[in-house]
Amino acid sequence: MLNCERNTPAMQRRIAKAARAHFDRGKVSTVYEHGQWWVLLPNGAQYSVIDAEGPGIAQGFDFEQVTPPDDD
């Protein structure tokens, strides 16, 4: 099982920390749905969480945009 598929409070905290670092934001929301974690930003953008490694990867996760930000 991939880390991004684990539905535990500890994994939620880890993913939220990685998302805050990746997006350079203090506020992100995390949701576990359809067997994986998702990150929602205040601007309406939504990202699926994927396991990743390498330079620039925070906490072992990367984020794939599935919904663009809302129009202002």
C-alpha positions as CSV (number, residue, x, y, z in Angstrom):
1,M,0.0,0.0,0.0
2,L,1.3,3.5,-0.9
3,N,1.5,6.1,1.8
4,C,-0.9,8.3,-0.1
5,E,-3.5,5.5,0.2
6,R,-3.2,5.2,4.0
7,N,-6.1,6.7,5.9
8,T,-4.6,7.5,9.3
9,P,-4.4,10.7,11.4
10,A,-0.6,10.5,11.3
11,M,-0.6,10.3,7.5
12,Q,-3.0,13.2,7.3
13,R,-0.7,15.3,9.4
14,R,2.3,14.3,7.3
15,I,0.5,15.1,4.0
16,A,-0.7,18.5,5.4
17,K,2.8,19.4,6.4
18,A,4.2,18.4,3.0
19,A,1.4,20.4,1.2
20,R,2.1,23.5,3.3
21,A,5.8,23.3,2.4
22,H,5.1,22.6,-1.3
23,F,2.5,25.3,-1.8
24,D,4.2,27.8,0.7
25,R,0.9,28.3,2.4
26,G,-0.1,28.2,6.0
27,K,-3.6,26.9,5.2
28,V,-4.4,23.8,3.3
29,S,-7.2,21.2,3.7
30,T,-6.7,17.5,3.3
31,V,-9.5,15.0,2.5
32,Y,-9.3,11.2,2.2
33,E,-11.7,10.1,-0.6
34,H,-11.8,7.4,-3.2
35,G,-8.9,5.5,-1.5
36,Q,-6.4,8.4,-1.6
37,W,-5.6,11.8,-0.1
38,W,-6.5,15.1,-1.8
39,V,-5.3,18.6,-1.0
40,L,-7.7,21.6,-1.3
41,L,-6.3,25.1,-1.4
42,P,-8.3,28.2,-0.3
43,N,-8.3,29.5,-3.9
44,G,-10.4,26.4,-5.0
45,A,-7.5,24.4,-6.6
46,Q,-7.6,20.7,-5.9
47,Y,-4.6,18.3,-6.0
48,S,-4.3,14.5,-5.8
49,V,-1.5,13.4,-3.5
50,I,1.1,11.0,-4.9
51,D,4.1,9.3,-3.4
52,A,7.3,10.7,-4.7
53,E,11.0,11.0,-4.0
54,G,13.9,13.1,-5.3
55,P,15.1,16.7,-5.1
56,G,12.4,19.2,-4.1
57,I,10.0,16.6,-2.8
58,A,8.6,17.4,0.6
59,Q,8.0,14.5,3.1
60,G,7.8,12.0,0.3
61,F,4.8,13.4,-1.5
62,D,4.1,15.4,-4.7
63,F,0.8,16.9,-5.8
64,E,-1.0,16.7,-9.2
65,Q,-3.5,19.4,-10.0
66,V,-6.9,18.1,-10.9
67,T,-8.9,21.3,-10.5
68,P,-7.6,24.8,-11.4
69,P,-8.0,27.7,-9.0
70,D,-11.3,29.6,-9.0
71,D,-11.5,32.7,-11.2
72,D,-11.4,35.9,-9.3
